[in-house]
Amino acid sequence: MTLPYLSADLPGIGGALRTVDDDFVVDEQLPYSAAGTGDHVFVHIEKRGLATPQAAAQIARALGVAERDVGIAGMKDRHAVTRQWLSLPPPVTPETARALALDGITVLDAIRHPHKLRTGHVRANSFRLIVRGVAADAADRARAIFDRIAAPPGAPNWYGEQRFGKDGDNAARGRAIVLGAERAPKDRRLARLLVSALQSELFNAWLTARIADGLDRAVIGGDLLHKVGGGMFACTEPEVDQARLAAGELVVTGPMFGVSMRAPADGTTAATREAEILAASGLAREAFAPVARLAEGTRRDASIAITTPTTRQVDASTVEIAFTLPGGAYATAVMREVMKAT
């Protein structure tokens, strides 16, 4: 699927991202601090050249605990320098965690906490990125694009290419599982990943259609709206909610289809548009019933709030870009808009 640009009229900076791991630095921020007491240990690690599951597996082996008992808040890329939090089960102590010496992993801190770290417990991720092979005015170009896409409600919250696998076939395999043409893998994490890739592909299709119709920064009847820092409600007064969207008070949500997904009310414009996405894919919402335990369905914010974007021309062919995104958002989706390399 070819994804559109929100800033199609502005030239991108081009160049290459992640030439070396140090060009892509991520700092994960949790929504709460470790308590200092409890049976589990929160460890703050810096990893290089390792995906998060690889790092977790190495730490589990070194400490003699089950890999499944290691808590991971957010998955981070392999080709990057990432600082993130994991939780370790008893009998691990902060002292044994701090004493770890593993290739590609440095333990920065270890603090006790009462419970395991849960998936999705990420408040935000801060990024410092180096793009090489750019024009001498790349910082100015990037700044102009951020002026556009950082304005409320923010940049399109695409699912990036990493969601769809190295060979780009995760969504197709997820579709086959949903339709019963392929048996779900015994590895539950892999099975969930494949089905969620299908959900992600459908979300991207829904967002593409909104942008194509000029509705990416608009509220329509029946939209399910997410209050920033709060709950969700159905739009019954588009004119009123449009002003709140423009003020950054709320965002439109899109479908991650599943039998338990909250859907717009029947007969509304929003419901019709979501039904059209499913119909175009040859699926019905009920088709997700057999995989409800893998992917029950949910809503996803259609836009990303970009906080404190900065750009700095390092030299004639290198630019440094920094910004912060909420948990679950992809920096590569933002940089795709900035670079327009493909």
WOSUL-V973436 format. One record per residue. NEAR is the number of other ideal C-beta (glycine too) atoms within 8 Angstrom. Layout:
# WOSUL-V973436
near=NEAR
near=NEAR
This chain:
# WOSUL-V973436
near=6
near=3
near=9
near=8
near=7
near=11
near=9
near=6
near=3
near=9
near=5
near=11
near=14
near=10
near=13
near=8
near=12
near=9
near=7
near=5
near=10
near=7
near=12
near=15
near=12
near=15
near=9
near=13
near=9
near=11
near=6
near=4
near=4
near=7
near=9
near=6
near=6
near=8
near=6
near=15
near=13
near=14
near=13
near=10
near=14
near=9
near=14
near=8
near=7
near=11
near=9
near=13
near=8
near=9
near=14
near=12
near=9
near=11
near=16
near=12
near=8
near=8
near=11
near=4
near=10
near=7
near=9
near=4
near=10
near=14
near=11
near=11
near=15
near=14
near=6
near=11
near=9
near=7
near=7
near=12
near=11
near=13
near=11
near=13
near=11
near=15
near=14
near=15
near=11
near=5
near=3
near=10
near=7
near=9
near=7
near=9
near=14
near=9
near=6
near=11
near=3
near=8
near=3
near=8
near=13
near=6
near=11
near=7
near=7
near=11
near=10
near=12
near=14
near=7
near=7
near=8
near=14
near=7
near=6
near=8
near=11
near=13
near=7
near=10
near=14
near=10
near=14
near=8
near=13
near=13
near=17
near=10
near=8
near=11
near=8
near=6
near=7
near=15
near=10
near=8
near=13
near=13
near=10
near=9
near=13
near=13
near=7
near=10
near=12
near=10
near=6
near=8
near=12
near=12
near=12
near=13
near=13
near=10
near=10
near=9
near=6
near=7
near=11
near=12
near=8
near=3
near=4
near=7
near=8
near=13
near=12
near=7
near=11
near=14
near=11
near=9
near=15
near=13
near=8
near=6
near=5
near=7
near=4
near=10
near=7
near=5
near=6
near=7
near=6
near=8
near=13
near=10
near=9
near=15
near=15
near=13
near=15
near=13
near=14
near=13
near=12
near=15
near=13
near=12
near=12
near=13
near=14
near=11
near=11
near=13
near=12
near=7
near=6
near=6
near=8
near=11
near=6
near=9
near=10
near=12
near=9
near=13
near=14
near=15
near=15
near=13
near=10
near=9
near=3
near=5
near=5
near=9
near=7
near=9
near=14
near=4
near=6
near=11
near=6
near=7
near=13
near=10
near=8
near=9
near=17
near=9
near=7
near=8
near=7
near=11
near=13
near=15
near=12
near=13
near=13
near=15
near=11
near=14
near=10
near=7
near=13
near=6
near=9
near=11
near=8
near=5
near=6
near=11
near=8
near=13
near=13
near=9
near=12
near=12
near=8
near=9
near=13
near=12
near=7
near=7
near=9
near=4
near=12
near=5
near=11
near=6
near=9
near=14
near=7
near=7
near=12
near=12
near=4
near=10
near=12
near=9
near=13
near=9
near=12
near=11
near=12
near=13
near=12
near=13
near=12
near=13
near=8
near=6
near=11
near=7
near=13
near=8
near=11
near=7
near=5
near=5
near=9
near=12
near=15
near=11
near=15
near=10
near=15
near=9
near=15
near=9
near=12
near=7
near=11
near=11
near=13
near=10
near=15
near=15
near=12
near=13
near=15
near=12
near=12
near=11
near=8
near=3
